[in-house]
Amino acid sequence: MLNRLQSLLRENGMYFLGFFVFAVVSALLLLVFGKNELFLLQNDLHHPLADWLAPWLTHLGDGLFAFAVFLWLLTVNYRSALTAIFCFSLVLLLIQTGKQLVFEDALRPAAYFAALGQEIRLIEGVKVHLHNSFPSGHAASAFVLFTFLALEWSNKRAGWLLLLAAVLIAYTRIYLSQHFMGDVLAGACIGASVALGGKAWLDGVFERSPKAWHQRGLLRK
């Protein structure tokens, strides 16, 4: 297991180096500015094009997009599809446990700042949630899927494109006032860690008991 983890990290060094930079910068921003001030600074950064794009882009972090990815993987490779489904299901379990049981009282930005008597900028037409803020499910979903795709993608030098996609999707949760930076960072770390660990573990399971159908898919006999 440890050897497979090390191998995956080496093979996907560009992706995980970028993720490390993203996580460290995010954590430093939180330490320097704090949860409230950092959100308000981000809330002031807006543009009409982003106002239009963010509500669409954020859907790439929900279950419907994940389902579409699973269907595509099933046509290509059953082993990859099963691994992806396992990783996403585990992330879903962890996120919902955190939201509903451990951090059930965590308020989202709209409710949090309303309690402080402070208004924040909201985008018209976007339904803003109020509770179960930590951790971000969309960020976790985006990072588990795009990290997994980066691990599967043969073009390792282009892994940064998948990382950029995951970061942009995660940031829409802040831009749309659905989450704080800490929520997004936690979700991203959960998603990336599960994708890495889940693939390393299941690769070992499949290798110990290889079957011909592992390399098949609905469109690949």
Backbone as CSV, one residue per row, in Angstrom:
resi,resn,N_x,N_y,N_z,CA_x,CA_y,CA_z,C_x,C_y,C_z
1,MET,0.831,-1.202,0.000,0.000,0.000,0.000,0.869,1.257,0.000
2,LEU,1.860,1.300,0.891,2.738,2.467,0.976,3.531,2.650,-0.307
3,ASN,4.007,1.554,-0.872,4.765,1.633,-2.117,3.901,2.148,-3.258
4,ARG,2.650,1.706,-3.290,1.739,2.184,-4.341,1.424,3.666,-4.164
5,LEU,1.266,4.103,-2.925,1.045,5.528,-2.668,2.236,6.352,-3.144
6,GLN,3.419,5.917,-2.814,4.623,6.625,-3.226,4.755,6.656,-4.744
7,SER,4.424,5.552,-5.378,4.505,5.480,-6.831,3.520,6.441,-7.489
8,LEU,2.292,6.487,-6.971,1.285,7.394,-7.524,1.690,8.854,-7.326
9,LEU,2.275,9.156,-6.181,2.721,10.529,-5.912,3.852,10.920,-6.859
10,ARG,4.777,10.010,-7.107,5.883,10.304,-8.026,5.371,10.500,-9.456
11,GLU,4.501,9.606,-9.886,3.991,9.663,-11.259,3.155,10.916,-11.502
12,ASN,2.508,11.403,-10.463,1.617,12.563,-10.586,2.157,13.741,-9.791
13,GLY,3.472,13.895,-9.825,4.128,14.928,-9.037,3.646,16.325,-9.326
14,MET,3.419,16.636,-10.606,2.983,17.981,-10.962,1.619,18.295,-10.361
15,TYR,0.725,17.320,-10.409,-0.614,17.530,-9.855,-0.555,17.758,-8.352
16,PHE,0.145,16.887,-7.646,0.146,16.977,-6.189,1.015,18.124,-5.678
17,LEU,2.017,18.531,-6.457,2.757,19.734,-6.092,1.839,20.944,-6.179
18,GLY,1.053,21.005,-7.248,0.088,22.094,-7.386,-0.944,22.080,-6.284
19,PHE,-1.410,20.878,-5.925,-2.385,20.778,-4.836,-1.776,21.241,-3.522
20,PHE,-0.527,20.865,-3.283,0.158,21.277,-2.059,0.251,22.802,-1.988
21,VAL,0.601,23.435,-3.108,0.685,24.901,-3.141,-0.685,25.510,-2.859
22,PHE,-1.721,24.976,-3.494,-3.086,25.463,-3.269,-3.479,25.351,-1.798
23,ALA,-3.195,24.201,-1.181,-3.578,23.979,0.215,-2.804,24.891,1.156
24,VAL,-1.495,25.044,0.917,-0.671,25.882,1.793,-1.077,27.350,1.675
25,VAL,-1.273,27.823,0.447,-1.680,29.224,0.253,-3.026,29.483,0.911
26,SER,-3.962,28.563,0.743,-5.289,28.719,1.352,-5.193,28.761,2.871
27,ALA,-4.389,27.859,3.435,-4.226,27.816,4.891,-3.559,29.087,5.408
28,LEU,-2.560,29.579,4.681,-1.879,30.809,5.100,-2.822,32.001,5.049
29,LEU,-3.643,32.077,4.022,-4.617,33.170,3.924,-5.576,33.142,5.105
30,LEU,-5.994,31.941,5.489,-6.883,31.813,6.641,-6.184,32.242,7.926
31,LEU,-4.921,31.894,8.072,-4.174,32.268,9.266,-3.945,33.774,9.338
32,VAL,-3.646,34.372,8.200,-3.326,35.805,8.167,-4.577,36.664,8.354
33,PHE,-5.625,36.327,7.611,-6.815,37.191,7.613,-7.923,36.706,8.547
34,GLY,-7.975,35.425,8.805,-9.073,34.884,9.599,-10.267,34.576,8.718
35,LYS,-11.143,33.756,9.234,-12.304,33.281,8.483,-13.190,34.418,7.971
36,ASN,-13.528,35.359,8.850,-14.469,36.416,8.487,-13.894,37.386,7.470
37,GLU,-12.724,37.940,7.778,-12.141,38.957,6.916,-11.799,38.390,5.546
38,LEU,-11.308,37.162,5.507,-10.956,36.564,4.225,-12.194,36.398,3.356
39,PHE,-13.294,35.941,3.957,-14.519,35.794,3.160,-14.984,37.139,2.632
40,LEU,-14.952,38.171,3.469,-15.411,39.485,3.038,-14.528,40.046,1.924
41,LEU,-13.225,39.798,1.998,-12.333,40.220,0.921,-12.684,39.500,-0.380
42,GLN,-12.940,38.205,-0.286,-13.305,37.442,-1.470,-14.680,37.847,-1.985
43,ASN,-15.576,38.194,-1.064,-16.924,38.590,-1.441,-16.938,39.898,-2.226
44,ASP,-15.905,40.722,-2.029,-15.794,41.992,-2.750,-15.212,41.827,-4.148
45,LEU,-14.651,40.654,-4.438,-14.058,40.403,-5.748,-15.112,39.785,-6.660
46,HIS,-15.612,40.561,-7.578,-16.663,40.037,-8.455,-16.595,40.700,-9.826
47,HIS,-17.231,40.046,-10.787,-17.258,40.533,-12.158,-18.527,39.989,-12.816
48,PRO,-19.165,40.736,-13.704,-20.408,40.266,-14.342,-20.263,38.916,-15.036
49,LEU,-19.111,38.683,-15.696,-18.903,37.399,-16.362,-18.842,36.266,-15.348
50,ALA,-18.148,36.486,-14.237,-18.057,35.473,-13.188,-19.422,35.242,-12.544
51,ASP,-20.221,36.314,-12.401,-21.566,36.181,-11.846,-22.417,35.242,-12.703
52,TRP,-22.202,35.292,-14.009,-22.949,34.428,-14.929,-22.372,33.020,-14.963
53,LEU,-21.051,32.907,-14.943,-20.390,31.615,-15.120,-20.409,30.749,-13.861
54,ALA,-20.207,31.357,-12.693,-20.065,30.589,-11.454,-21.262,29.676,-11.154
55,PRO,-22.521,30.141,-11.323,-23.652,29.248,-11.026,-23.691,28.012,-11.921
56,TRP,-23.134,28.111,-13.125,-23.069,26.953,-14.021,-21.878,26.065,-13.681
57,LEU,-20.747,26.688,-13.452,-19.524,25.946,-13.185,-19.627,25.144,-11.892
58,THR,-20.335,25.665,-10.921,-20.428,25.000,-9.620,-21.116,23.640,-9.716
59,HIS,-21.955,23.445,-10.753,-22.663,22.169,-10.909,-21.722,21.027,-11.278
60,LEU,-20.498,21.353,-11.711,-19.529,20.292,-11.994,-19.035,19.642,-10.705
61,GLY,-19.461,20.181,-9.566,-19.100,19.590,-8.283,-20.264,18.869,-7.629
62,ASP,-21.335,18.633,-8.388,-22.472,17.945,-7.771,-22.577,16.501,-8.277
63,GLY,-23.549,15.789,-7.770,-23.676,14.375,-8.063,-24.001,14.050,-9.506
64,LEU,-24.700,14.944,-10.198,-25.072,14.682,-11.588,-23.844,14.585,-12.479
65,PHE,-22.889,15.478,-12.286,-21.661,15.423,-13.074,-20.874,14.165,-12.724
66,ALA,-20.827,13.820,-11.440,-20.125,12.608,-11.024,-20.747,11.382,-11.690
67,PHE,-22.064,11.345,-11.764,-22.755,10.231,-12.411,-22.382,10.144,-13.888
68,ALA,-22.280,11.288,-14.540,-21.883,11.308,-15.946,-20.469,10.764,-16.121
69,VAL,-19.569,11.109,-15.195,-18.199,10.599,-15.247,-18.190,9.085,-15.057
70,PHE,-19.001,8.584,-14.135,-19.073,7.146,-13.893,-19.547,6.408,-15.151
71,LEU,-20.575,6.957,-15.815,-21.085,6.327,-17.030,-20.010,6.277,-18.108
72,TRP,-19.270,7.365,-18.237,-18.187,7.394,-19.225,-17.116,6.354,-18.892
73,LEU,-16.736,6.262,-17.625,-15.730,5.293,-17.221,-16.196,3.863,-17.451
74,LEU,-17.485,3.604,-17.273,-18.016,2.266,-17.506,-17.860,1.849,-18.961
75,THR,-17.928,2.804,-19.865,-17.750,2.480,-21.287,-16.298,2.199,-21.624
76,VAL,-15.377,2.692,-20.797,-13.948,2.583,-21.085,-13.279,1.450,-20.319
77,ASN,-13.524,1.386,-18.997,-12.784,0.443,-18.167,-13.559,0.170,-16.876
78,TYR,-13.976,-1.070,-16.674,-14.763,-1.414,-15.488,-13.965,-1.196,-14.201
79,ARG,-12.693,-1.524,-14.243,-11.856,-1.374,-13.043,-11.790,0.088,-12.617
80,SER,-11.574,0.974,-13.571,-11.525,2.410,-13.256,-12.867,2.903,-12.735
81,ALA,-13.947,2.436,-13.361,-15.286,2.860,-12.939,-15.579,2.425,-11.511
82,LEU,-15.246,1.193,-11.174,-15.494,0.699,-9.814,-14.663,1.461,-8.790
83,THR,-13.418,1.775,-9.148,-12.562,2.535,-8.238,-13.125,3.924,-8.016
84,ALA,-13.573,4.567,-9.092,-14.139,5.912,-8.988,-15.403,5.913,-8.137
85,ILE,-16.257,4.919,-8.333,-17.491,4.830,-7.557,-17.181,4.621,-6.075
86,PHE,-16.200,3.765,-5.800,-15.805,3.539,-4.407,-15.311,4.832,-3.769
87,CYS,-14.428,5.552,-4.462,-13.860,6.784,-3.911,-14.931,7.844,-3.686
88,PHE,-15.818,8.005,-4.666,-16.867,9.017,-4.523,-17.819,8.651,-3.389
89,SER,-18.166,7.378,-3.265,-19.073,6.944,-2.199,-18.458,7.176,-0.825
90,LEU,-17.155,6.910,-0.701,-16.477,7.129,0.571,-16.440,8.616,0.920
91,VAL,-16.173,9.447,-0.075,-16.183,10.899,0.154,-17.571,11.359,0.587
92,LEU,-18.588,10.859,-0.084,-19.965,11.230,0.272,-20.263,10.865,1.715
93,LEU,-19.831,9.676,2.141,-20.052,9.241,3.523,-19.321,10.152,4.507
94,LEU,-18.073,10.476,4.216,-17.283,11.331,5.107,-17.865,12.741,5.192
95,ILE,-18.237,13.280,4.047,-18.771,14.644,4.014,-20.092,14.732,4.770
96,GLN,-20.987,13.799,4.512,-22.289,13.853,5.174,-22.174,13.580,6.672
97,THR,-21.230,12.736,7.062,-20.998,12.521,8.492,-20.523,13.817,9.139
98,GLY,-19.607,14.500,8.458,-19.124,15.775,8.983,-20.215,16.817,9.061
99,LYS,-21.002,16.926,8.000,-22.054,17.944,7.946,-23.179,17.688,8.952
100,GLN,-23.643,16.447,8.977,-24.856,16.140,9.736,-24.610,15.747,11.187
101,LEU,-23.427,15.219,11.504,-23.190,14.710,12.850,-22.127,15.463,13.632
102,VAL,-21.019,15.795,12.976,-19.892,16.393,13.693,-19.979,17.916,13.718
103,PHE,-20.265,18.523,12.577,-20.296,19.992,12.480,-21.687,20.476,12.066
104,GLU,-22.713,19.875,12.649,-24.087,20.188,12.236,-24.489,21.625,12.526
105,ASP,-23.782,22.306,13.434,-24.139,23.682,13.793,-23.379,24.735,12.980
106,ALA,-22.541,24.289,12.052,-21.741,25.237,11.268,-22.623,26.006,10.292
107,LEU,-22.673,27.320,10.468,-23.496,28.169,9.602,-22.751,28.540,8.328
108,ARG,-23.502,28.646,7.240,-22.931,29.115,5.986,-22.838,30.644,6.034
109,PRO,-22.079,31.237,5.107,-21.828,32.684,5.178,-23.061,33.553,5.318
110,ALA,-24.117,33.286,4.549,-25.309,34.149,4.602,-25.913,34.175,6.000
111,ALA,-26.034,32.998,6.630,-26.607,32.931,7.977,-25.620,33.459,9.013
112,TYR,-24.354,33.160,8.815,-23.322,33.568,9.768,-23.247,35.090,9.876
113,PHE,-23.172,35.759,8.728,-23.042,37.215,8.757,-24.368,37.899,9.080
114,ALA,-25.482,37.251,8.763,-26.782,37.804,9.160,-26.890,37.855,10.675
115,ALA,-26.353,36.827,11.338,-26.365,36.793,12.798,-25.503,37.903,13.389
116,LEU,-24.520,38.363,12.614,-23.653,39.464,13.053,-24.203,40.816,12.633
117,GLY,-25.342,40.803,11.921,-25.944,42.037,11.455,-25.195,42.656,10.289
118,GLN,-24.507,41.826,9.503,-23.694,42.332,8.396,-24.174,41.718,7.085
119,GLU,-24.354,42.576,6.086,-24.804,42.112,4.781,-23.615,41.667,3.937
120,ILE,-23.856,40.674,3.099,-22.839,40.241,2.137,-23.453,40.273,0.743
121,ARG,-22.608,40.276,-0.242,-23.077,40.318,-1.626,-23.535,38.929,-2.059
122,LEU,-24.756,38.846,-2.576,-25.299,37.604,-3.095,-25.607,37.779,-4.577
123,ILE,-25.574,36.691,-5.320,-25.855,36.741,-6.747,-27.329,36.446,-6.969
124,GLU,-27.984,37.317,-7.685,-29.419,37.188,-7.910,-29.739,35.877,-8.629
125,GLY,-30.755,35.200,-8.144,-31.196,33.960,-8.770,-30.544,32.709,-8.218
126,VAL,-29.532,32.858,-7.376,-28.841,31.708,-6.790,-29.416,31.428,-5.405
127,LYS,-29.905,30.213,-5.204,-30.430,29.832,-3.893,-29.278,29.645,-2.923
128,VAL,-29.283,30.417,-1.852,-28.192,30.364,-0.879,-28.601,29.502,0.306
129,HIS,-27.774,28.514,0.608,-28.043,27.644,1.754,-27.522,28.303,3.033
130,LEU,-28.065,27.885,4.153,-27.767,28.554,5.421,-27.031,27.683,6.433
131,HIS,-27.198,26.379,6.344,-26.650,25.487,7.372,-25.732,24.424,6.769
132,ASN,-25.119,23.619,7.659,-24.244,22.507,7.249,-23.124,22.986,6.331
133,SER,-22.376,23.942,6.826,-21.350,24.570,6.005,-20.071,23.748,5.877
134,PHE,-19.707,23.036,6.933,-18.391,22.384,6.973,-18.523,20.867,6.966
135,PRO,-17.761,20.205,6.071,-16.923,20.736,4.979,-17.734,20.895,3.699
136,SER,-17.117,21.437,2.663,-17.811,21.660,1.400,-17.935,20.369,0.600
137,GLY,-19.154,19.963,0.345,-19.383,18.755,-0.431,-19.010,18.915,-1.893
138,HIS,-19.305,20.091,-2.466,-18.961,20.336,-3.871,-17.452,20.313,-4.077
139,ALA,-16.716,20.924,-3.144,-15.255,20.930,-3.257,-14.710,19.509,-3.152
140,ALA,-15.241,18.738,-2.225,-14.796,17.350,-2.057,-15.101,16.536,-3.300
141,SER,-16.300,16.724,-3.855,-16.698,16.001,-5.056,-15.798,16.352,-6.234
142,ALA,-15.544,17.646,-6.409,-14.691,18.087,-7.512,-13.286,17.511,-7.379
143,PHE,-12.741,17.535,-6.179,-11.363,17.081,-5.999,-11.234,15.565,-6.037
144,VAL,-12.222,14.828,-5.563,-12.098,13.370,-5.656,-12.183,12.939,-7.119
145,LEU,-13.056,13.590,-7.891,-13.206,13.208,-9.293,-12.008,13.629,-10.137
146,PHE,-11.589,14.878,-10.006,-10.500,15.361,-10.844,-9.147,14.802,-10.415
147,THR,-8.985,14.530,-9.120,-7.756,13.864,-8.684,-7.719,12.446,-9.235
148,PHE,-8.841,11.762,-9.177,-8.891,10.403,-9.722,-8.598,10.412,-11.224
149,LEU,-9.180,11.354,-11.954,-8.932,11.433,-13.396,-7.472,11.741,-13.679
150,ALA,-6.860,12.572,-12.839,-5.431,12.872,-13.006,-4.592,11.615,-12.789
151,LEU,-4.974,10.800,-11.811,-4.250,9.558,-11.539,-4.391,8.567,-12.692
152,GLU,-5.537,8.599,-13.365,-5.791,7.679,-14.469,-5.244,8.190,-15.797
153,TRP,-5.116,9.501,-15.930,-4.726,10.115,-17.205,-3.264,9.806,-17.502
154,SER,-3.003,9.329,-18.704,-1.634,8.969,-19.082,-0.747,10.193,-19.303
155,ASN,-1.352,11.335,-19.652,-0.583,12.560,-19.885,-0.357,13.284,-18.557
156,LYS,0.665,12.872,-17.833,0.901,13.402,-16.489,1.292,14.877,-16.503
157,ARG,1.909,15.332,-17.579,2.327,16.735,-17.633,1.140,17.689,-17.690
158,ALA,0.007,17.184,-18.125,-1.184,18.028,-18.240,-2.101,17.902,-17.023
159,GLY,-1.601,17.236,-15.967,-2.423,17.069,-14.779,-2.846,18.379,-14.143
160,TRP,-2.043,19.421,-14.369,-2.373,20.724,-13.779,-3.690,21.263,-14.310
161,LEU,-4.091,20.843,-15.525,-5.369,21.288,-16.079,-6.533,20.754,-15.247
162,LEU,-6.414,19.515,-14.819,-7.454,18.929,-13.973,-7.460,19.579,-12.592
163,LEU,-6.279,19.883,-12.088,-6.193,20.573,-10.804,-6.839,21.954,-10.902
164,LEU,-6.547,22.677,-11.976,-7.134,24.002,-12.172,-8.654,23.918,-12.212
165,ALA,-9.180,22.905,-12.893,-10.632,22.725,-12.953,-11.211,22.506,-11.563
166,ALA,-10.565,21.655,-10.771,-11.052,21.377,-9.416,-11.011,22.631,-8.549
167,VAL,-9.923,23.401,-8.656,-9.787,24.627,-7.858,-10.866,25.639,-8.244
168,LEU,-11.120,25.798,-9.534,-12.135,26.759,-9.989,-13.520,26.360,-9.501
169,ILE,-13.841,25.071,-9.603,-15.142,24.605,-9.130,-15.272,24.834,-7.627
170,ALA,-14.219,24.526,-6.893,-14.243,24.721,-5.442,-14.416,26.202,-5.101
171,TYR,-13.734,27.066,-5.850,-13.815,28.504,-5.538,-15.210,29.071,-5.801
172,THR,-15.958,28.466,-6.723,-17.317,28.963,-6.957,-18.165,28.876,-5.701
173,ARG,-17.832,27.951,-4.796,-18.610,27.820,-3.573,-18.428,29.029,-2.671
174,ILE,-17.248,29.638,-2.726,-17.004,30.877,-1.986,-17.615,32.046,-2.737
175,TYR,-17.408,32.067,-4.049,-17.917,33.176,-4.867,-19.438,33.274,-4.765
176,LEU,-20.110,32.135,-4.677,-21.573,32.119,-4.582,-22.068,32.244,-3.144
177,SER,-21.147,32.499,-2.211,-21.476,32.683,-0.787,-22.113,31.446,-0.160
178,GLN,-21.693,30.281,-0.634,-22.193,29.028,-0.067,-21.269,28.475,1.016
179,HIS,-19.980,28.867,0.973,-19.015,28.317,1.911,-17.911,29.323,2.234
180,PHE,-17.217,29.055,3.338,-15.999,29.774,3.698,-14.798,29.035,3.112
181,MET,-13.661,29.720,3.108,-12.446,29.106,2.592,-12.097,27.822,3.348
182,GLY,-12.268,27.825,4.665,-11.966,26.637,5.456,-12.812,25.439,5.056
183,ASP,-14.078,25.684,4.729,-14.962,24.612,4.273,-14.441,23.996,2.979
184,VAL,-14.048,24.877,2.070,-13.572,24.442,0.754,-12.243,23.705,0.868
185,LEU,-11.340,24.231,1.691,-10.036,23.600,1.868,-10.194,22.203,2.468
186,ALA,-11.053,22.074,3.462,-11.289,20.763,4.080,-11.868,19.786,3.070
187,GLY,-12.847,20.245,2.295,-13.441,19.383,1.280,-12.425,18.946,0.242
188,ALA,-11.575,19.887,-0.179,-10.548,19.574,-1.177,-9.574,18.529,-0.648
189,CYS,-9.154,18.685,0.591,-8.204,17.737,1.185,-8.826,16.345,1.336
190,ILE,-10.087,16.301,1.727,-10.778,15.010,1.846,-10.880,14.349,0.477
191,GLY,-11.314,15.112,-0.526,-11.486,14.548,-1.856,-10.194,14.034,-2.459
192,ALA,-9.133,14.838,-2.397,-7.852,14.435,-2.976,-7.256,13.240,-2.236
193,SER,-7.365,13.243,-0.901,-6.807,12.150,-0.099,-7.521,10.830,-0.371
194,VAL,-8.847,10.879,-0.481,-9.609,9.659,-0.740,-9.313,9.112,-2.129
195,ALA,-9.197,10.001,-3.119,-8.879,9.547,-4.478,-7.523,8.851,-4.505
196,LEU,-6.538,9.451,-3.856,-5.187,8.874,-3.827,-5.164,7.559,-3.055
197,GLY,-5.694,7.579,-1.835,-5.682,6.382,-1.011,-6.566,5.277,-1.560
198,GLY,-7.742,5.663,-2.071,-8.665,4.672,-2.611,-8.108,3.963,-3.826
199,LYS,-7.485,4.713,-4.717,-6.895,4.092,-5.905,-5.723,3.190,-5.529
200,ALA,-4.870,3.652,-4.613,-3.723,2.838,-4.193,-4.192,1.523,-3.594
201,TRP,-5.213,1.570,-2.738,-5.704,0.355,-2.096,-6.364,-0.586,-3.091
202,LEU,-7.269,-0.056,-3.947,-7.972,-0.919,-4.881,-7.064,-1.430,-5.988
203,ASP,-6.038,-0.681,-6.363,-5.061,-1.210,-7.321,-4.449,-2.498,-6.778
204,GLY,-4.146,-2.491,-5.481,-3.599,-3.691,-4.861,-4.597,-4.829,-4.858
205,VAL,-5.860,-4.531,-4.576,-6.908,-5.559,-4.565,-7.051,-6.185,-5.947
206,PHE,-7.126,-5.334,-6.972,-7.283,-5.847,-8.333,-6.042,-6.620,-8.795
207,GLU,-4.862,-6.174,-8.402,-3.634,-6.844,-8.828,-3.468,-8.205,-8.161
208,ARG,-3.983,-8.347,-6.942,-3.873,-9.637,-6.244,-4.818,-10.684,-6.825
209,SER,-5.886,-10.194,-7.459,-6.845,-11.126,-8.052,-7.274,-10.612,-9.427
210,PRO,-6.358,-10.662,-10.397,-6.657,-10.117,-11.734,-7.717,-10.934,-12.467
211,LYS,-8.585,-10.239,-13.164,-9.622,-10.854,-13.982,-9.615,-10.197,-15.360
212,ALA,-10.018,-10.945,-16.360,-10.013,-10.420,-17.727,-10.924,-9.196,-17.871
213,TRP,-12.046,-9.200,-17.128,-13.005,-8.103,-17.281,-12.518,-6.785,-16.692
214,HIS,-11.463,-6.824,-15.901,-10.950,-5.596,-15.296,-10.584,-4.557,-16.343
215,GLN,-10.070,-4.991,-17.485,-9.618,-4.068,-18.523,-10.679,-3.834,-19.602
216,ARG,-11.849,-4.388,-19.392,-12.936,-4.205,-20.366,-13.826,-3.042,-19.971
217,GLY,-14.729,-2.687,-20.922,-15.724,-1.660,-20.675,-16.927,-1.948,-21.552
218,LEU,-17.979,-1.191,-21.387,-19.184,-1.423,-22.198,-18.889,-1.300,-23.688
219,LEU,-17.963,-0.429,-24.047,-17.603,-0.248,-25.452,-16.211,-0.777,-25.766
220,ARG,-15.677,-1.565,-24.829,-14.322,-2.089,-25.004,-14.306,-3.552,-24.578
221,LYS,-14.431,-4.428,-25.515,-14.530,-5.867,-25.236,-13.150,-6.534,-25.252
